[in-house]
Amino acid sequence: MIDIGGAVAVEAIDEASRDQPDAEHRAAGVRGVAAHYGDPLREQRTLATGVGLVDRSHRGVVAVSGPERIGWLHTLTSQHLAALGPWQGTELLVLSPHGHVEQHAMVTEDGETTWLDTEPGMTAGLLTYLEKMRFFSQVEPRDATADHALLSLVGPQATDAVATLGVTGLAAPEVLTVPGPKFRSGELPPRPTIRYDVQPLTGGGWARRVPLGVDLLVPRPALDGVVAELRAGGVPAAGLWAYEAVRVAARRPRVGVDTDHRTIPAEVGLIAPAVHLDKGCYRGQETVARVHNLGKPPRRLVLLHLDGVTTDQLPAAGTPVTLDGRTVGFVGTAVHHYELGQVALAVVKRNLADDARLSVGDAAAAVDPG
């Protein structure tokens, strides 16, 4: 955890939170992260209107080296990686044979290693899958979480803030338009569906421009020094609660929190950033293609407004969303937002009307139609 006065660790508030290092990483010296630094709503406002530094060093990091790594990952995952060049990033999914989302990873290629950063607690599952699929390929996947840590500069001024570290000119993400059903083969360019600009950091690691700001992967021995440099440059710290509130308002799902074992990419908005619809075969591709061509995923991701009157306690992930006593979905991440109040991401039935009078536990809820 970033050593700043007022820091309150996630696990000090919720011992069962998934936002902490797993036992193996903790034993290797990976520290917990801060939920907040004394004023969560002010920290949110900072991220929404300026820039703040968020410690996300509890995320898992997998490093894949070897001359065949790009082509190998291309065949195993949902993204078109064959043309991914040095100092570029993207996103990928690992799907089940039936097309359900099992893993999501952010991807960065530096010319020697392909870096995958993923949800805390999901590193072992991703690494196990990759190791099982090595066969005779010249690749070396390894867990690099104990060696490297992720920080995030979040907010509209993130690219200005990263100049403190000597990084300038990071281009905005390039996103391909998702084609309509039954599109022509070859309509999608043979490249990642989203492409992130990446630049090296002078002390090792890299900076990656992403939709919410700039991610920094740094060697753990250099972590405190990078934090100190950014803080000296005027960048305030913000806790994970603030980051989650900004993420929820942007309707960006977390796999394993805002998804369940039946979730398919089209239900939660993961086609555009993480699935290339014309790349050829990979595990789960048949379901992805069938749902896209029909144009009717069975469920959809929505932003719910919770009344906050009956209770000020946020619902836990997995809490049912009901309509007239019938379960029509489930809640994922719920937050106290500095402007929107109590809101949550939820996965609900596709044909649920936006004006339906919903309930989440004892609280009334309504879909944000935006």
C-alpha positions as CSV (number, residue, x, y, z in Angstrom):
1,M,0.0,0.0,0.0
2,I,1.2,3.5,-0.8
3,D,2.6,4.9,2.5
4,I,0.6,8.1,2.8
5,G,-0.9,9.4,6.0
6,G,-4.6,8.7,6.4
7,A,-4.6,5.6,4.2
8,V,-7.3,3.1,5.2
9,A,-6.6,-0.4,3.8
10,V,-9.4,-2.3,2.0
11,E,-9.0,-5.3,4.2
12,A,-9.3,-3.2,7.3
13,I,-12.9,-2.4,6.2
14,D,-13.8,-5.7,4.6
15,E,-11.7,-8.8,5.4
16,A,-13.5,-10.7,2.7
17,S,-12.9,-8.2,0.0
18,R,-11.5,-9.5,-3.3
19,D,-9.5,-6.3,-3.6
20,Q,-6.5,-7.6,-1.7
21,P,-3.6,-9.8,-2.7
22,D,-4.2,-13.5,-2.6
23,A,-2.3,-15.6,0.0
24,E,0.5,-16.6,-2.4
25,H,1.2,-13.0,-3.4
26,R,0.9,-11.6,0.1
27,A,3.5,-14.2,1.2
28,A,5.8,-12.9,-1.6
29,G,5.6,-9.4,-0.2
30,V,2.7,-7.9,-2.2
31,R,1.0,-5.4,0.0
32,G,-2.7,-4.5,0.2
33,V,-4.1,-1.3,-1.3
34,A,-5.9,1.7,0.2
35,A,-9.7,2.0,0.0
36,H,-9.4,5.7,0.7
37,Y,-7.2,8.4,2.2
38,G,-9.8,10.0,4.5
39,D,-12.2,11.6,2.1
40,P,-13.6,9.2,-0.5
41,L,-16.0,11.6,-2.2
42,R,-13.4,14.3,-2.6
43,E,-11.1,11.7,-4.1
44,Q,-13.8,10.8,-6.6
45,R,-14.2,14.4,-7.6
46,T,-10.5,14.7,-8.1
47,L,-10.5,11.7,-10.4
48,A,-13.5,12.9,-12.3
49,T,-12.3,16.5,-12.8
50,G,-8.5,16.4,-12.6
51,V,-6.1,13.6,-11.9
52,G,-5.3,11.3,-9.0
53,L,-2.9,8.4,-8.4
54,V,-4.5,5.1,-7.5
55,D,-2.6,2.2,-6.1
56,R,-3.8,-0.9,-8.0
57,S,-0.7,-3.0,-7.1
58,H,-2.9,-5.9,-5.9
59,R,-3.7,-6.8,-9.5
60,G,-2.1,-9.9,-10.9
61,V,0.6,-9.7,-13.5
62,V,1.5,-12.5,-15.9
63,A,4.6,-12.1,-18.1
64,V,4.9,-14.1,-21.3
65,S,8.2,-14.3,-23.1
66,G,9.5,-16.4,-26.0
67,P,9.6,-15.9,-29.7
68,E,6.2,-17.4,-30.4
69,R,4.3,-15.6,-27.7
70,I,2.2,-13.3,-29.9
71,G,1.0,-15.9,-32.3
72,W,0.4,-18.3,-29.4
73,L,-1.8,-15.9,-27.5
74,H,-3.6,-15.0,-30.7
75,T,-4.8,-18.6,-31.1
76,L,-5.9,-18.9,-27.4
77,T,-7.8,-15.8,-26.8
78,S,-10.6,-13.6,-28.3
79,Q,-8.4,-10.7,-29.5
80,H,-6.6,-10.3,-32.8
81,L,-3.0,-10.2,-31.5
82,A,-1.0,-11.3,-34.6
83,A,-0.3,-7.7,-35.6
84,L,0.2,-6.4,-32.0
85,G,3.5,-4.5,-32.2
86,P,6.1,-3.3,-29.6
87,W,4.8,-0.6,-27.3
88,Q,1.1,-1.3,-28.0
89,G,-1.6,-2.5,-25.7
90,T,-5.1,-4.0,-26.0
91,E,-7.5,-6.3,-24.0
92,L,-8.4,-10.0,-24.3
93,L,-10.7,-12.6,-23.0
94,V,-10.3,-16.3,-22.3
95,L,-13.7,-18.0,-22.9
96,S,-15.1,-21.3,-21.9
97,P,-15.9,-23.8,-24.7
98,H,-19.5,-22.5,-24.5
99,G,-18.4,-18.9,-24.8
100,H,-18.7,-17.8,-21.2
101,V,-16.2,-15.3,-19.9
102,E,-13.6,-16.9,-17.7
103,Q,-10.7,-14.4,-17.8
104,H,-10.1,-10.8,-18.8
105,A,-6.7,-9.3,-19.1
106,M,-5.2,-5.9,-20.2
107,V,-2.3,-6.6,-22.6
108,T,0.9,-4.7,-23.2
109,E,3.7,-5.7,-25.6
110,D,7.2,-4.2,-25.1
111,G,9.1,-6.1,-27.9
112,E,10.5,-8.7,-25.6
113,T,7.6,-9.7,-23.2
114,T,3.9,-9.6,-23.5
115,W,2.4,-8.4,-20.1
116,L,-1.1,-9.4,-19.0
117,D,-2.5,-7.7,-15.9
118,T,-5.7,-9.2,-14.5
119,E,-8.1,-9.2,-11.6
120,P,-6.7,-9.9,-8.1
121,G,-7.3,-13.5,-7.3
122,M,-7.5,-14.6,-10.9
123,T,-3.8,-14.8,-11.8
124,A,-3.5,-18.5,-10.9
125,G,-6.4,-19.5,-13.1
126,L,-5.1,-17.5,-16.1
127,L,-1.5,-18.9,-15.6
128,T,-2.8,-22.5,-15.2
129,Y,-4.7,-22.2,-18.5
130,L,-1.7,-20.8,-20.4
131,E,0.6,-23.4,-19.0
132,K,-1.7,-26.2,-20.1
133,M,-1.8,-24.8,-23.6
134,R,2.0,-24.5,-24.1
135,F,2.6,-27.9,-25.7
136,F,5.7,-27.4,-27.9
137,S,5.3,-23.6,-28.3
138,Q,8.4,-21.5,-27.6
139,V,6.8,-19.5,-24.8
140,E,7.4,-19.0,-21.1
141,P,4.5,-17.7,-19.1
142,R,5.2,-16.8,-15.5
143,D,3.6,-15.0,-12.5
144,A,5.3,-11.6,-12.3
145,T,3.0,-10.1,-9.6
146,A,5.7,-10.2,-6.9
147,D,8.1,-8.4,-9.2
148,H,5.9,-5.7,-10.8
149,A,3.1,-3.4,-9.6
150,L,0.4,-1.5,-11.3
151,L,-0.5,2.1,-10.6
152,S,-3.1,4.2,-12.4
153,L,-3.2,7.9,-13.1
154,V,-7.0,8.5,-13.4
155,G,-8.8,11.5,-14.8
156,P,-8.8,13.9,-17.7
157,Q,-5.4,15.4,-16.7
158,A,-3.7,12.0,-16.6
159,T,-1.5,12.6,-19.7
160,D,-0.3,15.8,-18.2
161,A,0.6,14.1,-14.9
162,V,2.6,11.3,-16.5
163,A,4.9,13.9,-18.1
164,T,6.4,14.1,-14.6
165,L,7.9,10.7,-15.4
166,G,9.2,11.9,-18.7
167,V,6.3,10.4,-20.8
168,T,4.7,12.7,-23.3
169,G,2.6,12.4,-26.4
170,L,0.6,9.2,-25.4
171,A,-2.1,8.9,-28.1
172,A,-5.7,8.3,-27.2
173,P,-7.1,4.7,-27.5
174,E,-8.0,3.6,-31.1
175,V,-11.3,1.6,-31.1
176,L,-12.7,-0.2,-34.1
177,T,-16.4,0.1,-34.7
178,V,-18.3,-3.2,-33.9
179,P,-19.8,-4.3,-37.2
180,G,-23.5,-5.2,-37.5
181,P,-24.9,-8.7,-37.6
182,K,-23.8,-10.9,-40.6
183,F,-21.1,-8.5,-41.7
184,R,-18.8,-9.3,-44.6
185,S,-15.7,-11.3,-44.0
186,G,-12.7,-8.9,-44.2
187,E,-14.7,-5.9,-43.0
188,L,-12.8,-5.8,-39.8
189,P,-9.1,-4.9,-40.1
190,P,-6.7,-7.7,-39.0
191,R,-5.6,-5.8,-35.8
192,P,-6.7,-5.5,-32.2
193,T,-10.2,-4.1,-31.8
194,I,-8.8,-1.5,-29.4
195,R,-5.2,-0.3,-29.4
196,Y,-3.5,1.5,-26.5
197,D,-0.4,3.6,-26.9
198,V,2.5,2.5,-24.6
199,Q,5.8,4.1,-23.8
200,P,8.7,2.9,-21.7
201,L,9.5,4.4,-18.3
202,T,13.1,5.4,-17.7
203,G,13.4,3.3,-14.5
204,G,11.9,0.2,-16.1
205,G,8.3,-0.7,-16.8
206,W,5.9,1.3,-19.0
207,A,3.0,3.8,-19.2
208,R,-0.2,2.7,-21.1
209,R,-2.9,5.2,-22.2
210,V,-6.3,3.6,-21.4
211,P,-9.9,5.0,-21.3
212,L,-9.8,6.1,-17.7
213,G,-6.3,7.6,-17.8
214,V,-2.8,6.1,-17.8
215,D,-1.7,2.8,-16.3
216,L,1.9,2.4,-15.0
217,L,3.6,-0.9,-14.6
218,V,6.7,-0.5,-12.5
219,P,9.2,-2.9,-10.9
220,R,8.2,-3.2,-7.2
221,P,11.6,-2.0,-5.9
222,A,10.9,1.3,-7.8
223,L,7.3,1.6,-6.6
224,D,7.9,4.0,-3.7
225,G,10.2,6.2,-5.8
226,V,7.6,6.5,-8.7
227,V,4.9,7.4,-6.2
228,A,7.2,10.0,-4.5
229,E,8.0,11.6,-7.9
230,L,4.4,11.9,-8.9
231,R,3.4,13.2,-5.5
232,A,6.2,15.8,-5.7
233,G,4.8,16.8,-9.1
234,G,1.5,17.6,-7.4
235,V,-0.5,14.5,-8.1
236,P,-2.8,13.6,-5.2
237,A,-3.5,10.1,-4.1
238,A,-7.0,8.6,-4.4
239,G,-8.2,5.3,-3.0
240,L,-9.7,2.3,-4.7
241,W,-13.2,3.3,-3.7
242,A,-12.8,6.5,-5.8
243,Y,-11.5,4.5,-8.7
244,E,-14.4,2.0,-8.5
245,A,-17.0,4.8,-8.4
246,V,-15.5,6.4,-11.6
247,R,-15.4,2.9,-13.3
248,V,-19.0,2.2,-12.4
249,A,-20.2,5.6,-13.7
250,A,-18.3,4.8,-17.0
251,R,-20.1,1.4,-17.1
252,R,-16.9,-0.6,-17.3
253,P,-17.5,-4.1,-15.9
254,R,-15.0,-6.1,-13.8
255,V,-14.9,-9.8,-14.7
256,G,-15.7,-11.9,-11.6
257,V,-17.6,-9.0,-10.0
258,D,-20.0,-7.7,-12.6
259,T,-20.2,-11.1,-14.4
260,D,-21.3,-14.6,-13.4
261,H,-20.5,-18.1,-14.7
262,R,-23.0,-17.6,-17.5
263,T,-21.9,-14.2,-18.8
264,I,-21.0,-13.9,-22.5
265,P,-19.1,-10.9,-23.9
266,A,-22.0,-9.3,-25.7
267,E,-24.0,-9.0,-22.5
268,V,-21.5,-6.7,-20.7
269,G,-20.0,-4.6,-23.4
270,L,-16.8,-6.6,-23.9
271,I,-17.1,-7.1,-27.7
272,A,-15.6,-3.7,-28.7
273,P,-12.5,-3.7,-26.4
274,A,-11.7,-7.4,-26.2
275,V,-13.2,-9.5,-29.0
276,H,-12.3,-9.6,-32.7
277,L,-15.3,-10.9,-34.6
278,D,-13.4,-12.0,-37.7
279,K,-10.2,-13.5,-36.5
280,G,-11.0,-17.1,-36.9
281,C,-11.3,-19.9,-34.4
282,Y,-10.6,-19.8,-30.7
283,R,-12.3,-21.4,-27.8
284,G,-15.8,-20.1,-27.4
285,Q,-15.9,-18.4,-30.8
286,E,-19.0,-20.2,-32.0
287,T,-21.1,-18.8,-29.3
288,V,-19.8,-15.3,-29.8
289,A,-20.5,-15.4,-33.6
290,R,-24.0,-16.9,-33.1
291,V,-25.1,-14.3,-30.6
292,H,-23.7,-11.5,-32.7
293,N,-25.3,-12.6,-35.8
294,L,-28.7,-13.0,-34.1
295,G,-28.2,-9.6,-32.4
296,K,-29.9,-10.7,-29.2
297,P,-27.8,-11.5,-26.2
298,P,-30.1,-12.8,-23.4
299,R,-29.0,-10.2,-20.8
300,R,-27.5,-6.7,-20.7
301,L,-25.3,-4.6,-18.4
302,V,-27.1,-1.5,-16.9
303,L,-26.4,1.2,-14.4
304,L,-28.9,1.1,-11.6
305,H,-29.9,4.0,-9.3
306,L,-30.7,2.9,-5.8
307,D,-33.0,5.0,-3.7
308,G,-30.7,5.1,-0.6
309,V,-33.7,5.8,1.6
310,T,-34.5,2.4,3.1
311,T,-30.9,1.7,3.8
312,D,-27.5,3.4,3.3
313,Q,-25.8,0.0,3.1
314,L,-24.7,-0.9,-0.4
315,P,-25.8,-4.3,-1.8
316,A,-23.2,-7.0,-2.0
317,A,-22.2,-8.3,-5.4
318,G,-24.5,-11.1,-6.5
319,T,-27.6,-9.6,-4.8
320,P,-30.7,-10.4,-6.9
321,V,-32.5,-7.6,-8.8
322,T,-36.2,-8.3,-8.7
323,L,-39.4,-7.2,-10.4
324,D,-42.7,-7.9,-8.7
325,G,-40.9,-10.7,-6.7
326,R,-39.3,-12.3,-9.8
327,T,-35.5,-12.3,-10.1
328,V,-34.5,-10.5,-13.3
329,G,-30.8,-10.1,-12.8
330,F,-28.1,-9.5,-10.2
331,V,-26.0,-6.6,-8.9
332,G,-22.3,-6.4,-9.5
333,T,-20.3,-3.4,-8.2
334,A,-22.3,-0.9,-6.0
335,V,-20.8,2.4,-5.0
336,H,-21.6,5.7,-3.3
337,H,-21.0,8.2,-6.2
338,Y,-20.2,11.8,-5.4
339,E,-22.8,13.1,-7.9
340,L,-25.1,10.2,-8.6
341,G,-25.6,8.9,-5.1
342,Q,-26.0,5.1,-4.7
343,V,-25.5,3.4,-8.0
344,A,-24.6,-0.1,-9.1
345,L,-23.8,-2.0,-12.2
346,A,-26.2,-4.9,-12.8
347,V,-26.8,-7.6,-15.4
348,V,-30.5,-7.9,-16.2
349,K,-32.7,-9.7,-18.7
350,R,-32.4,-8.1,-22.2
351,N,-36.2,-7.4,-22.5
352,L,-36.5,-5.6,-19.1
353,A,-38.0,-2.2,-19.7
354,D,-35.9,0.8,-18.7
355,D,-38.8,2.2,-16.7
356,A,-39.4,-1.0,-14.7
357,R,-39.9,-0.5,-10.9
358,L,-37.1,-2.8,-9.6
359,S,-36.0,-3.9,-6.1
360,V,-32.5,-4.7,-4.8
361,G,-32.9,-6.2,-1.3
362,D,-35.0,-3.6,0.6
363,A,-34.1,-0.7,-1.8
364,A,-36.0,0.5,-4.8
365,A,-34.0,0.7,-8.0
366,A,-34.3,2.2,-11.5
367,V,-32.4,1.7,-14.7
368,D,-30.4,4.6,-16.0
369,P,-31.4,4.8,-19.6
370,G,-28.3,6.7,-20.7
